[in-house]
Amino acid sequence: MDAITTAKKAAGEKAASLVHPGMLVGLGTGSTAYWAIKKIGEMVKEGLNIQAVATSLASEKQARELGIPITSFSEIQQLDIDIDGADEVSEDLQIIKGGGGSLLREKIVALASRKRIIVADERKYVKTLGKFPLPLEIVPFGWELVFKTLQTLQGVPTLRTKDDQPYITDNGNYIIDCSFGVIKDPVQLHQQLKMITGIVETGLFLNLQPTVIIAYENGEIKAI
Ligand SMILES: O=C[C@H](O)[C@H](O)[C@H](O)COP(=O)(O)O
Protein backbone atom coordinates (compact mmCIF):
# COMPACT_ATOMS: atom_id res chain seq x y z
CA MET A 1 0.00 0.00 0.00
CA ASP A 2 1.48 3.43 -0.94
CA ALA A 3 1.91 6.21 1.62
CA ILE A 4 -1.19 8.18 0.55
CA THR A 5 -3.44 5.11 0.68
CA THR A 6 -2.00 4.29 4.11
CA ALA A 7 -2.80 7.86 5.22
CA LYS A 8 -6.37 7.61 3.87
CA LYS A 9 -6.84 4.31 5.70
CA ALA A 10 -5.53 5.80 8.95
CA ALA A 11 -7.87 8.81 8.71
CA GLY A 12 -10.86 6.59 7.88
CA GLU A 13 -10.19 4.18 10.72
CA LYS A 14 -9.65 7.01 13.21
CA ALA A 15 -13.05 8.44 12.23
CA ALA A 16 -14.70 5.01 12.56
CA SER A 17 -13.50 4.88 16.18
CA LEU A 18 -15.90 7.77 16.89
CA VAL A 19 -18.92 5.61 16.02
CA HIS A 20 -20.62 4.20 19.11
CA PRO A 21 -23.45 1.72 19.76
CA GLY A 22 -26.93 2.95 18.86
CA MET A 23 -25.71 5.75 16.59
CA LEU A 24 -27.31 6.78 13.30
CA VAL A 25 -24.37 7.24 10.95
CA GLY A 26 -23.87 9.05 7.64
CA LEU A 27 -21.53 7.14 5.34
CA GLY A 28 -19.53 9.32 2.98
CA THR A 29 -18.22 8.62 -0.48
CA GLY A 30 -14.76 8.30 -2.00
CA SER A 31 -11.46 6.57 -1.48
CA THR A 32 -10.98 7.90 2.08
CA ALA A 33 -14.52 7.38 3.37
CA TYR A 34 -14.16 3.85 1.93
CA TRP A 35 -11.79 2.96 4.77
CA ALA A 36 -14.14 4.32 7.41
CA ILE A 37 -17.01 2.24 5.98
CA LYS A 38 -14.77 -0.82 5.85
CA LYS A 39 -13.81 -0.41 9.51
CA ILE A 40 -17.43 0.24 10.55
CA GLY A 41 -18.34 -2.97 8.71
CA GLU A 42 -15.80 -4.87 10.84
CA MET A 43 -17.21 -3.25 13.98
CA VAL A 44 -20.75 -4.29 12.97
CA LYS A 45 -19.55 -7.87 12.47
CA GLU A 46 -18.19 -7.74 16.03
CA GLY A 47 -21.62 -6.72 17.32
CA LEU A 48 -21.81 -2.92 16.97
CA ASN A 49 -25.47 -1.96 16.63
CA ILE A 50 -25.89 1.03 14.33
CA GLN A 51 -27.96 2.17 11.36
CA ALA A 52 -26.59 4.17 8.47
CA VAL A 53 -27.58 6.40 5.57
CA ALA A 54 -25.21 6.33 2.60
CA THR A 55 -24.28 9.38 0.51
CA SER A 56 -24.06 7.45 -2.76
CA LEU A 57 -25.19 4.25 -4.39
CA ALA A 58 -21.56 3.07 -4.35
CA SER A 59 -21.22 3.57 -0.59
CA GLU A 60 -24.61 1.98 0.01
CA LYS A 61 -23.48 -1.06 -1.98
CA GLN A 62 -20.25 -1.28 0.01
CA ALA A 63 -22.14 -0.92 3.30
CA ARG A 64 -24.74 -3.56 2.41
CA GLU A 65 -22.01 -6.00 1.35
CA LEU A 66 -20.38 -5.50 4.77
CA GLY A 67 -23.67 -6.07 6.57
CA ILE A 68 -24.12 -2.49 7.80
CA PRO A 69 -27.88 -1.88 8.31
CA ILE A 70 -29.09 0.84 5.94
CA THR A 71 -31.94 3.19 6.74
CA SER A 72 -33.31 6.30 5.00
CA PHE A 73 -34.83 9.69 5.70
CA SER A 74 -38.28 8.13 5.42
CA GLU A 75 -37.47 6.40 8.73
CA ILE A 76 -35.28 8.90 10.55
CA GLN A 77 -34.85 12.69 10.67
CA GLN A 78 -31.39 13.22 12.05
CA LEU A 79 -28.04 11.46 12.16
CA ASP A 80 -25.63 11.42 15.08
CA ILE A 81 -22.45 11.48 13.02
CA ASP A 82 -21.43 11.81 9.38
CA ILE A 83 -18.03 10.64 8.13
CA ASP A 84 -17.02 11.88 4.71
CA GLY A 85 -14.02 12.83 2.60
CA ALA A 86 -13.08 16.15 1.00
CA ASP A 87 -11.30 17.48 -2.05
CA GLU A 88 -10.02 20.61 -0.30
CA VAL A 89 -10.16 21.81 3.30
CA SER A 90 -9.02 25.35 4.01
CA GLU A 91 -7.35 26.54 7.21
CA ASP A 92 -10.67 28.03 8.33
CA LEU A 93 -12.36 24.66 7.72
CA GLN A 94 -14.34 25.55 4.62
CA ILE A 95 -14.56 22.60 2.28
CA ILE A 96 -14.83 21.65 -1.39
CA LYS A 97 -16.45 18.29 -2.10
CA GLY A 98 -17.86 16.52 -5.13
CA GLY A 99 -14.77 15.19 -6.87
CA GLY A 100 -16.55 11.83 -6.90
CA GLY A 101 -19.84 13.38 -8.03
CA SER A 102 -21.78 12.77 -4.80
CA LEU A 103 -21.97 16.32 -3.48
CA LEU A 104 -25.76 16.66 -3.38
CA ARG A 105 -26.46 13.58 -1.28
CA GLU A 106 -23.36 14.33 0.77
CA LYS A 107 -24.63 17.80 1.61
CA ILE A 108 -28.11 16.54 2.51
CA VAL A 109 -26.54 13.98 4.86
CA ALA A 110 -24.03 16.46 6.33
CA LEU A 111 -26.79 18.97 7.08
CA ALA A 112 -28.86 16.25 8.78
CA SER A 113 -25.99 15.26 11.09
CA ARG A 114 -25.28 16.53 14.58
CA LYS A 115 -21.55 15.89 14.19
CA ARG A 116 -19.55 16.03 10.97
CA ILE A 117 -16.22 14.29 10.59
CA ILE A 118 -14.14 15.00 7.51
CA VAL A 119 -11.35 12.58 6.68
CA ALA A 120 -8.55 13.68 4.39
CA ASP A 121 -4.93 13.10 3.62
CA GLU A 122 -2.50 15.98 3.95
CA ARG A 123 -2.64 16.94 0.24
CA LYS A 124 -6.21 18.19 0.73
CA TYR A 125 -5.36 20.68 3.48
CA VAL A 126 -4.80 24.11 1.90
CA LYS A 127 -4.51 27.75 2.91
CA THR A 128 -7.41 28.92 0.73
CA LEU A 129 -9.86 27.04 -1.47
CA GLY A 130 -9.73 27.18 -5.24
CA LYS A 131 -7.02 25.01 -6.70
CA PHE A 132 -9.52 22.15 -7.01
CA PRO A 133 -12.17 23.09 -9.64
CA LEU A 134 -15.51 23.51 -7.87
CA PRO A 135 -17.99 20.69 -8.68
CA LEU A 136 -21.53 21.89 -9.41
CA GLU A 137 -24.48 19.52 -9.78
CA ILE A 138 -26.76 20.79 -12.55
CA VAL A 139 -29.91 19.57 -14.26
CA PRO A 140 -29.23 18.21 -17.75
CA PHE A 141 -31.88 20.36 -19.47
CA GLY A 142 -30.31 23.60 -20.63
CA TRP A 143 -26.91 22.82 -19.11
CA GLU A 144 -25.29 24.82 -21.92
CA LEU A 145 -26.95 27.99 -20.57
CA VAL A 146 -25.56 27.37 -17.08
CA PHE A 147 -22.16 26.77 -18.68
CA LYS A 148 -22.27 30.16 -20.43
CA THR A 149 -23.51 31.94 -17.31
CA LEU A 150 -20.54 30.55 -15.37
CA GLN A 151 -18.21 32.00 -18.00
CA THR A 152 -19.74 35.44 -17.45
CA LEU A 153 -18.82 35.05 -13.75
CA GLN A 154 -15.16 34.60 -14.73
CA GLY A 155 -15.42 30.86 -14.15
CA VAL A 156 -13.70 28.29 -16.32
CA PRO A 157 -16.29 25.50 -16.59
CA THR A 158 -15.86 21.96 -17.87
CA LEU A 159 -18.70 19.49 -18.29
CA ARG A 160 -17.62 16.32 -16.51
CA THR A 161 -17.65 13.27 -18.79
CA LYS A 162 -17.29 9.52 -18.48
CA ASP A 163 -16.61 7.34 -21.53
CA ASP A 164 -17.10 10.44 -23.74
CA GLN A 165 -20.64 10.96 -22.41
CA PRO A 166 -21.78 13.44 -19.75
CA TYR A 167 -21.17 12.02 -16.28
CA ILE A 168 -24.53 11.22 -14.63
CA THR A 169 -24.91 11.57 -10.87
CA ASP A 170 -26.92 9.21 -8.64
CA ASN A 171 -29.70 11.80 -8.96
CA GLY A 172 -29.72 11.77 -12.77
CA ASN A 173 -27.97 15.14 -13.07
CA TYR A 174 -24.77 16.41 -14.71
CA ILE A 175 -21.66 17.85 -13.07
CA ILE A 176 -19.81 20.96 -14.19
CA ASP A 177 -16.35 21.45 -12.66
CA CYS A 178 -15.67 25.16 -12.58
CA SER A 179 -12.41 26.93 -11.71
CA PHE A 180 -12.70 30.38 -10.15
CA GLY A 181 -9.05 30.77 -9.15
CA VAL A 182 -8.47 31.48 -5.46
CA ILE A 183 -11.89 31.60 -3.78
CA LYS A 184 -11.58 34.64 -1.51
CA ASP A 185 -15.21 34.66 -0.36
CA PRO A 186 -16.70 31.15 -0.55
CA VAL A 187 -20.01 32.18 1.06
CA GLN A 188 -20.61 34.88 -1.55
CA LEU A 189 -19.64 32.57 -4.41
CA HIS A 190 -21.92 29.80 -3.12
CA GLN A 191 -24.86 32.22 -2.84
CA GLN A 192 -24.21 33.63 -6.31
CA LEU A 193 -24.10 30.15 -7.84
CA LYS A 194 -27.26 28.98 -6.05
CA MET A 195 -29.12 31.86 -7.70
CA ILE A 196 -28.47 30.37 -11.15
CA THR A 197 -31.48 28.35 -12.28
CA GLY A 198 -30.28 24.90 -13.28
CA ILE A 199 -27.62 24.62 -10.56
CA VAL A 200 -28.94 22.17 -8.01
CA GLU A 201 -26.07 22.36 -5.52
CA THR A 202 -22.48 23.49 -5.20
CA GLY A 203 -19.55 21.56 -3.78
CA LEU A 204 -18.87 24.30 -1.23
CA PHE A 205 -19.57 22.91 2.26
CA LEU A 206 -19.42 26.02 4.38
CA ASN A 207 -19.61 26.83 8.08
CA LEU A 208 -20.49 23.27 9.03
CA GLN A 209 -18.06 23.26 11.98
CA PRO A 210 -16.58 19.89 11.08
CA THR A 211 -13.94 17.97 12.92
CA VAL A 212 -11.29 17.38 10.29
CA ILE A 213 -9.03 14.36 10.64
CA ILE A 214 -5.92 14.82 8.55
CA ALA A 215 -3.54 11.93 8.00
CA TYR A 216 0.05 12.64 6.99
CA GLU A 217 2.26 10.43 4.89
CA ASN A 218 4.68 10.15 7.84
CA GLY A 219 1.95 8.39 9.84
CA GLU A 220 0.96 11.39 11.95
CA ILE A 221 -2.77 12.10 12.42
CA LYS A 222 -4.14 15.48 13.44
CA ALA A 223 -7.73 16.31 14.36
CA ILE A 224 -8.56 19.96 13.76
O1 LIG B 1 -18.17 13.31 -4.43
C1 LIG B 1 -17.26 12.83 -3.78
C2 LIG B 1 -16.86 13.25 -2.45
O2 LIG B 1 -17.09 14.59 -2.16
C3 LIG B 1 -15.56 12.71 -1.92
O3 LIG B 1 -15.73 12.62 -0.54
C4 LIG B 1 -14.37 13.58 -2.26
O4 LIG B 1 -14.28 13.71 -3.66
C5 LIG B 1 -13.07 13.01 -1.69
O5 LIG B 1 -12.82 11.76 -2.23
P1 LIG B 1 -11.46 11.00 -1.99
O6 LIG B 1 -11.42 10.64 -0.54
O7 LIG B 1 -11.53 9.81 -2.90
O8 LIG B 1 -10.34 11.93 -2.39
The ligand as a Tripos MOL2 file, in Angstrom:
@<TRIPOS>MOLECULE
LIG
   14    13     1     0     0
SMALL
NO_CHARGES

@<TRIPOS>ATOM
      1 O1        -18.1670   13.3080   -4.4340 O.2       1 LIG1
      2 C1        -17.2620   12.8260   -3.7830 C.2       1 LIG1
      3 C2        -16.8650   13.2520   -2.4500 C.3       1 LIG1
      4 O2        -17.0930   14.5880   -2.1590 O.3       1 LIG1
      5 C3        -15.5580   12.7080   -1.9160 C.3       1 LIG1
      6 O3        -15.7270   12.6160   -0.5380 O.3       1 LIG1
      7 C4        -14.3700   13.5800   -2.2570 C.3       1 LIG1
      8 O4        -14.2790   13.7100   -3.6610 O.3       1 LIG1
      9 C5        -13.0720   13.0080   -1.6850 C.3       1 LIG1
     10 O5        -12.8220   11.7600   -2.2350 O.3       1 LIG1
     11 P1        -11.4600   10.9980   -1.9910 P.3       1 LIG1
     12 O6        -11.4190   10.6360   -0.5420 O.co2     1 LIG1
     13 O7        -11.5330    9.8100   -2.9020 O.co2     1 LIG1
     14 O8        -10.3450   11.9290   -2.3900 O.co2     1 LIG1
@<TRIPOS>BOND
     1     1     2 2
     2     2     3 1
     3     3     4 1
     4     3     5 1
     5     5     6 1
     6     5     7 1
     7     7     8 1
     8     7     9 1
     9     9    10 1
    10    10    11 1
    11    11    12 2
    12    11    13 1
    13    11    14 1
@<TRIPOS>SUBSTRUCTURE
     1 LIG1         1 GROUP 0 **** ****
